Amino acid sequence: MKPIKKIVIAGGGTSGWLAASILSHQFSREQLEIELVESEQIGTIGVGESTIPPFVGLINNLGINEKDFIKSVHGTFKVGIEFPDWSNKGDSYFHPFGSLGIKFGVHEFYQAWLKAKYEGNDSELQSFSPCNVMAKSNKFFPPQQAKNSPLSGASYALHVDASLVAKYLNQYCNDKGVVRTEGKIVHVQNHEDGRISSLKLDSGKEITGDFFIDCTGFSALLIEKNMGIEYEDWLDYLPCDKAVAVQTKCSGEALPYTVSTARDHGWSWRIPLQHRVGNGYVYSSKHCSDEEAKKQLLEFIDGEPITEPVVIPFKAGIRKSIWNKNCLSLGLSSGFIEPLEATAIHLVQRSIDLFLKYYPDQECEPTHIEEYNRRMRMDYEEIRDFIVLHYCLTNREDTEFWKHCKTMDIPQGLKERIELFKSHGNLREGIDELFRAPSWQSVFEGMNVRPQKYCPRVNNLDSEMINKVLNEAKESIQKVVDQLPTHQEFLDKNCKAN
Ligand SMILES: Cc1cc2nc3c(=O)[nH]c(=O)nc-3n(C[C@H](O)[C@H](O)[C@H](O)COP(=O)(O)OP(=O)(O)OC[C@H]3O[C@@H](n4cnc5c(N)ncnc54)[C@H](O)[C@@H]3O)c2cc1C
């Protein structure tokens, strides 16, 4: 066994610094030397500010004080995403984090609710989600501090300032002995067998290592430019290929959720931070010019712009081998799915976790690499299909973009999932999928897709009893939420930005 003695990370965006943080937390300085190269001249993509709940788990697992982190990155709490105008213009739904519903013995909550609904109960599905009820009232309280209450099933993520996260993690890594080197990589050198041996910087400096992590963003300097690993694009399923982003001053209290509004040629995001708001318009360049997108974005926003709008081209897809020989690609260099459900940073986290599971020695056995690539592809495809679901269920036909989304071909697995759900409300769930039943049910219901029938087994439950339990559950969530502080009050009291 020849253990890896040194890992070189190329790139210091969110993925580079997250990789360095997780690895330096796992291995002592003596076990593993870590060097990160980044170029201030090139900079980072500067977006990527909405996260999902596993990110909070990661911060805690790294031993970082959550409140201190939120203060430093000017963060806010996020309990889900609001989706206006996706099904029809004027409609809106919420995809909450955490639980949706209460226990009905051996029966699924959703099926009991469906039966009640078909028998005339008027409760909204989302009134059984503590996160949705908090969002609607603009309230927030950490569920871990509300054990044994209807709030305990809630969950949360964070909105963060991406550049402050990189800065924070840079300091974290510095304390753990990670070496940061400033410079532009101008050449990648290989061993005879194709493995990478070193990176050459514009200063002439050469950085050698046993293993390399490509975090160079869309330029994919190591995995693509050097190793020639191709990119598989998913534009047929995800037609948006550009975004324009602009930051604005805060207008009013920070909301505890992201807003992702369907627009004429795509959708726009609104991510509230403590000191500013991040906004963007994700669009299809086939249907909308950059100028038109910029113009529309400036019309949507509700605060004064503090940056110039920046256009960011991208291509949805996945690297054919995310890991090749002694090079792992991470973040934007490994693949990209548009940020509708804010999954990219999570995929970075997931990629490193899985890398640690299959952690190699210097030989980098192909069997490990193949299994890793297979697992990561499953994750990417699962997320892709969940994102496509948001588009393909639309009823909108008011623009060419939405007509296309309504009729476009979708992945076979997704077709099957939709058909399965439409008949009896069943879901096909994998073993370790990211989006579980509450997520799928929220999007289906939000997009006005309700099963034709409920599962007949639920007829074992007495209708009156179901109604009683539903009414009590709804009231008890609302009652607890009514007593909570507003999101802004909670932030000001506990994690006001430094
Ligand atoms: C429009 C848009 C919105 C997004 N929104 C979200 C979101 O809400 N939530 C989410 O989870 N994700 C989101 N993402 C994805 C998220 O931005 C990325 O996953 C995350 O920022 C990681 O990027 P990265 O570190 O891979 O790349 P980058 O940030 O591009 O970093 C690349 C690094 O490589 C360095 N580099 C490149 N070339 C060289 C060179 N030659 N020499 C030296 N250094 C070099 C750069 O200097 C930089 O440090 C979004 C992405 C886009 C495009």
The ligand as a MOL file (V3000), in Angstrom:
LIG
                    3D

  0  0  0     0  0            999 V3000
M  V30 BEGIN CTAB
M  V30 COUNTS 53 58 0 0 0
M  V30 BEGIN ATOM
M  V30 1 C -26.1900 30.9860 -12.3120 0
M  V30 2 C -25.7660 30.0380 -11.2330 0
M  V30 3 C -26.4240 30.0450 -10.0130 0
M  V30 4 C -26.0620 29.1270 -9.0180 0
M  V30 5 N -26.7630 29.0930 -7.8450 0
M  V30 6 C -26.4900 28.1230 -6.9510 0
M  V30 7 C -27.2210 28.0100 -5.7450 0
M  V30 8 O -28.0970 28.7990 -5.4430 0
M  V30 9 N -26.9100 27.0020 -4.9010 0
M  V30 10 C -25.9200 26.1080 -5.1860 0
M  V30 11 O -25.7090 25.1720 -4.4140 0
M  V30 12 N -25.1720 26.2370 -6.2800 0
M  V30 13 C -25.4400 27.2030 -7.1710 0
M  V30 14 N -24.6760 27.3150 -8.2890 0
M  V30 15 C -23.4950 26.4840 -8.4380 0
M  V30 16 C -22.3630 27.0520 -7.5830 0
M  V30 17 O -22.1120 28.3800 -7.9860 0
M  V30 18 C -21.1130 26.2300 -7.7370 0
M  V30 19 O -21.4000 24.8800 -7.5460 0
M  V30 20 C -20.1010 26.6310 -6.6910 0
M  V30 21 O -19.9160 28.0070 -6.7010 0
M  V30 22 C -18.8030 25.9510 -6.9270 0
M  V30 23 O -18.1290 26.5230 -8.0090 0
M  V30 24 P -16.6630 26.0290 -8.2720 0
M  V30 25 O -15.8600 26.2050 -7.0430 0
M  V30 26 O -16.7170 24.6620 -8.8660 0
M  V30 27 O -16.1550 27.0090 -9.4260 0
M  V30 28 P -15.6850 28.5530 -9.3740 0
M  V30 29 O -16.3750 29.3320 -8.3580 0
M  V30 30 O -15.7270 29.0140 -10.7890 0
M  V30 31 O -14.1570 28.4690 -8.9320 0
M  V30 32 C -13.1260 28.1290 -9.8310 0
M  V30 33 C -11.7920 28.3830 -9.1770 0
M  V30 34 O -10.7750 27.9130 -10.0390 0
M  V30 35 C -9.8050 28.9180 -10.1770 0
M  V30 36 N -9.1600 28.7810 -11.4700 0
M  V30 37 C -9.7500 28.5980 -12.6800 0
M  V30 38 N -8.7860 28.5400 -13.6370 0
M  V30 39 C -7.6020 28.6620 -13.0010 0
M  V30 40 C -6.2520 28.6920 -13.4380 0
M  V30 41 N -5.9010 28.6090 -14.7120 0
M  V30 42 N -5.2900 28.8450 -12.5070 0
M  V30 43 C -5.5970 28.9470 -11.1930 0
M  V30 44 N -6.8510 28.9350 -10.7270 0
M  V30 45 C -7.8310 28.8010 -11.6270 0
M  V30 46 C -10.5730 30.2310 -10.0210 0
M  V30 47 O -9.7320 31.2930 -9.6990 0
M  V30 48 C -11.5070 29.8470 -8.8920 0
M  V30 49 O -10.8390 29.9850 -7.6630 0
M  V30 50 C -24.9980 28.2360 -9.2680 0
M  V30 51 C -24.3110 28.2690 -10.4680 0
M  V30 52 C -24.6760 29.1550 -11.4580 0
M  V30 53 C -23.9360 29.1600 -12.7600 0
M  V30 END ATOM
M  V30 BEGIN BOND
M  V30 1 1 1 2
M  V30 2 1 2 3
M  V30 3 2 2 52
M  V30 4 2 3 4
M  V30 5 1 4 5
M  V30 6 1 4 50
M  V30 7 2 5 6
M  V30 8 1 6 7
M  V30 9 1 6 13
M  V30 10 2 7 8
M  V30 11 1 7 9
M  V30 12 1 9 10
M  V30 13 2 10 11
M  V30 14 1 10 12
M  V30 15 2 12 13
M  V30 16 1 13 14
M  V30 17 1 14 15
M  V30 18 1 14 50
M  V30 19 1 15 16
M  V30 20 1 16 17
M  V30 21 1 16 18
M  V30 22 1 18 19
M  V30 23 1 18 20
M  V30 24 1 20 21
M  V30 25 1 20 22
M  V30 26 1 22 23
M  V30 27 1 23 24
M  V30 28 2 24 25
M  V30 29 1 24 26
M  V30 30 1 24 27
M  V30 31 1 27 28
M  V30 32 2 28 29
M  V30 33 1 28 30
M  V30 34 1 28 31
M  V30 35 1 31 32
M  V30 36 1 32 33
M  V30 37 1 33 34
M  V30 38 1 33 48
M  V30 39 1 34 35
M  V30 40 1 35 36
M  V30 41 1 35 46
M  V30 42 1 36 37
M  V30 43 1 36 45
M  V30 44 2 37 38
M  V30 45 1 38 39
M  V30 46 1 39 40
M  V30 47 2 39 45
M  V30 48 1 40 41
M  V30 49 2 40 42
M  V30 50 1 42 43
M  V30 51 2 43 44
M  V30 52 1 44 45
M  V30 53 1 46 47
M  V30 54 1 46 48
M  V30 55 1 48 49
M  V30 56 2 50 51
M  V30 57 1 51 52
M  V30 58 1 52 53
M  V30 END BOND
M  V30 END CTAB
M  END
